[in-house]
Amino acid sequence: MQEFFSVSLILTQHLGRNLGSAPGVTLSKVAKYRRGLLFEQNHHVILADLGGTIGIDLDYITPRNPAITAMNYMDYGFGVLNHKDMANISRLRRSLSFSKFPWMSCNITHPATKEPFFGEPYEIYRTNGMKLAILGGYAGTYDPSEASGERDLHISNLSSSIKRWLRYIYDTENPDYVIVCLADADDTISRVIHDMEGVGLLITGSCDAASYEENHHASYSAEDDRHIPRYHHHHTGKVMHVELNFKTRTSTYEYLSHSVSRIDREVSQLQEDHRLLDLVHYHL
C-alpha cells in the first residue's frame, strides 16, 4: 500500500456517440489518453460520463449501442444521465442493459416508490485501500411529454435526494472520501451546492457542450464554507481531468490537494485507438 497516491477522474460529456475517425474529442482518443495515465506509478484512474455521450437522441441503427460497447471496453467506472440520454426511455433502458458499469442518479426515481429508477444512486471504489464513494444526480428539468418511449420515471427534488443518500452512504458504507457528480447543471444549482456537508468534491456537468476557447477557465471553485470544506468544479467542455492526491495514514487517509483541467484540445490531437474501434465494430 503506497503512502502517497493519486486518483484521476476522467470525465466525458456531450460526445454524441462519437467513437472515432473524426476531428475533435472522440471515445477512442479518450481511451488513448487514459492508457497513458495507467503507466504512472501510484496512480488510479476512473473513467466517467456526465451525459450526452451514448447518443440516445441520435438515429438508432444498430441493435446494440456502439458507445456503450466502446465504454465497456474502455472500462468506464460509472455514468450519470442527462436530458439527451432521456430523450427516449425505452431505447435508453435497452442500451443500459448492455452496460457493464453503473449509471447513477439519486433523484431519477420511480413515480410510486421514489426509489432510484436506474439502479443504485452511488458506487464505492476501493483505491489503495481507501473507500471512495461517488454519488450521481440529475440537476436539469425533465418533461415526460417531450420524451419518446416509456414515461414511467419521476425527477425527485435534487437537494433532498442528495441529503438522503449522503446520510445513507455515511451510515452504511463509512467512506473515506465522497464525490458528488451532477449532470445538466445550470445557474439554479447554486441552491444545491450549499447543502454538501460531508462532500469532498462536487462536479457539475453543463446542459450543452461549449466550444473550446484558449483562455476560457474550464472550472471554478466555490468559496469554502467556514464549517464545510467543499470544492465545486463545473465541466463546460467535452472531457475534463480531475486529479486528487492522498496520503495513507495508520488507519485513515488524508486528502492533500487536487487539480482540475479541461483537456479537449490535448485529447483531440491524439491518434485514434484503432484496436478499440476494431473491437467495437466486431461486436456490433
N, C-alpha and C positions, 0 to 999 in steps of 0.2 A: 504494500500500500504506500503510494507516494506521499511525501509530506506536503509538497506543493503540486497542485494540478489545476487544469482548466477545463471548462465546459463551454463548447461553442454551439450556439443555436443558429442554424442557417434557415432563415425564414423566407419562403417564397409567397407570392400572391399575384393574381391577375395575369397568369401566363396563358390562359385560354387554350389549354391543351397543345401548347407549342412544344413539341418533342425535340425537334432539331432540324438541321438543313435550312435554317432561316437566320436572317440577321437579328441582332439583339439577344436578349436573355432567353435561353431555352432550357428544358429539363436536362438534356444531355450535357450541356455546358455546366449546369449546376452540379451534375454528377462528377464531372472532371474537377471542378473546384473542390468538392468535398473530398475526393480521393487524395488531393494534395495535402489536406489538413490531417488525414489519417496517419501520415508519416511523422508527424510531430510527436515528440515524447510527452507523456503525462497529459495527453490531450484527448478529451472525449467529445464526440460530435453527435448532435441530434438534429436531423432534418425535420422541418415542419412546414406546413402550409397554412396561410391565413385566408384562404378562399379564392375562388375565381380561377383556379388552375386546371381543374378536371374537365372544364368545358361542357357542363350540362346545358348551358344556354346556346351552344352551337349545334349545327346539324349533326345528327346522330346516325352514323352509317354502320360501323362495326358492332357486332353483338357484345363485345367487351370494350370497356372504356380504355383507350390506349394510354391516357395519362395515368390512370390507376395502375395499369400494368407496369409502366415505367417507374412510378413511385414505389411500387413493391420491390422492384429490382434495386432501386436506389437506397432501400432500407430506410424509408421515411419513418419517423418516430410517432408523429401524430398530425392531424389536420383539424382546422376549425372552419366551419362553413360560413359562406357569406351569401348575399342576395342572389348572385349569379348561380351559385350552386343549387339554390332552392327554387329556380325557375321552373323546374319540373320534378316534383317529388317522387313520382313513380320511377322516372329514369334515374334519379339520384339514388334511391334505395337499391335499384338493380346494380348500379355501378359500385356502391359501397359494399355490396355483398361479396365482391371480389377483393376488397381491400384487406391487406394483412396487418394494417395498423389502425388504431382507433381514430374516429372523428368525434371530437369532444365539444359538447356545448351544454352548459349548466342551465340555460334558460330556453332552449328549444324543446318543448315538452309535449306530452300527450294532453289533449284538452281536458279529459276527465280526471286523470290521476295526477297531472302536473309533474310526472316523472320524466327524466330525460328521454327524448324521442329516439336518439341515435346511439343509445348505449350509455356507458359511463361518462360523466362530465369531466373526469380528471384521470391522470395516469401517474404512476410512480416509477421513476427511473433511478436505478442504483448506479452511481458513478463513483468509482474509487471507494466504495463502501458508503458513500453519502446518499441519503434518501432525498431525492429531488422530486417534488410534487409540481405538476403543471395542470392548471385548471383552464378550460376553454369556455368561451361565451360568445354570444351574438349581440353586437351593440347597435344594429340597424333596425329598420322597420320592415315589417312583412305584411303584405296584403294578400290573403289567400285567393281573392278573386282574380289576381293578376298572375297566379301560378297555374301551370298545367299539371295534370295528373291528380294524385291524391291530395286532399286538403285537410287531412286529419292531424294537423300539428298546431301548436299554440306557442306564442312567444311570451314567456313569463317576464315579470319585472326583473331587469338585469341586476340592480343593486341588491335587492333582497335575495335573489338566487345566488349571487356571489357570496354574500354573508352566510347564507345557509350552508353552502358546500364548503366554505373555508372552515366553519365550525366542525363540520363532519370530518374533513381531512385531518384537522389537528386532534380531534377526539379519537379517531380510529387508526391513523397512519403515523402520527408523531413525526412529521417530516423535518429534515434539517434545513431545507430552503424551499420557498414556494414562488412560482412564477404564474402570473395570470396572462393569458393571451385572448384578446377580443377582436373579432372581425367586424368590419363595416363601421368603424368609429368615426364620428363627426364632432362638431363643436359641443353637442349635448353631452358628450362623455365626461365633461367637467363635473357633472353632478355625481358621477360614479367614482372618479379617481380619489376622492377624499374619504372613501369608505374602504380602504385597502389595508386595514390592520392585519399584520401578520404576513403581508406580501413583500417579498424582497424585490421583485421586478414586475412591472406592468408593461406589456407590449400591446399596442393597438394597431390594427390594420386599417387602411383607408378604404373608402367606398369605391374609388376608382383609381386606376394606375396613373400616376403623374409622370410627365416626361422628365427625363434626367437633365438636370442643369448643373453645370460645373461647380457653381458656388452655392448651390442650394443645400441647406442643412437637412440631412436625412432623418434626424431625430431631435427631440428636445426633452429636457429633463424638467419635471415638475419640482417645485420647491419642496424640500424635505419638511414634513410636519415636525414640530418640536418633539412630539411624542412617538411618531411612527416613521421609522426610516423607510423611505419608499422612492423608487425611481420609475419614471414613466417615459417611454420612448414610442414615438408614432412612426409607423412604417409607411412611407409615402411612395416607395418605388416598387420594384418587382422582386428584388432579393436583398436581404439585409443580414449582416453577420454580427451577432452579439456574443462576445466572449466574456465569461465570468471566471474569476480567479479565486481559488480557495486554498486554505491551509488546513491540514489534518492536525487536530489536537488529540489529547489522550482518549477522550470519549465523545468529542464533538467536532464540528467543522466550522472554521472561521471564514466568513466572507471577507475578501481582501479588496477587490476592485472589479470594475467591468468596463468594457469599451463597446461602442456601437458604431457601425459604419454601413452605409448603403453601397453595395458593390455591383450595381447594374453594369457600369462601364467595364470594370475588371472582368466580370464573368462573360460579357458579350464578346470580348476579344479572345476568349479561349477557343480551342478547337473542339469540334463535336466529339462526343463519346460514341464512336461508331459501333462498338461492341454492344452498348446499351440499345441503340437503335435497331441493330440486327435482332437482338433478343425480343424486343417489343414486337417487331414485325413478324417474327416466327410464331409468337403466341397469340396473335390476334385471330 
